[in-house]
């Protein structure tokens, strides 16, 4: 019997061939050749992510259709991806909990980084709508998904000692009209008086 990876790879290649055929036929009928042949890195990644999620739905037991997919299924997918993560997330019992650069190895799990998950959800949210989904039924925009991402961010921030808070824009000090006009003039020389 084939392993899960072999089946996934075989199915993925079938989808990629089908996707390429669909893109070629769509490109030849509606867009100039220069725009269809060179996609941006973002577009390529979004397509790969969309295909991966489609594979996940097909391999799900029982198989799921996109129309029946909910925020809970998206959370299941994000947790499934953790097994492929490369970011060490220390547990509260670990002596390196809260240290961004631990001095020694530890048995804490590797997980997907919050930033990677956040970007992935953003790409999948856009891909869902580009593939005919309605914004109000987008499972990637579900409240549960937003809460999960916030929870992952906070947990990883504490575990790794890294702050994920948004950088606030510095406000420029307001100058009075007198100061702003005087700053345009050269400084007074010593021989005036």
Secondary structure, 3 states (H helix, E strand, C coil): CCCHHHHHHHHHHHHHHHHHHHHHHHHHHHCCHHHHHCCCHHHHHHHHHHHHHHHHHHHCCCCCCHHHCCHHHHHHHHHHHHHHCCEECCCCCCCCCCCCCCCCCCCCCEECCHHHHHHHHHHHHHHHHHCCCCHHHCHHHCHHHHHHHHHHHHHHHHHHCCCCCCCCCCCCCCCCHHHHHHHHCCCCCCCCC
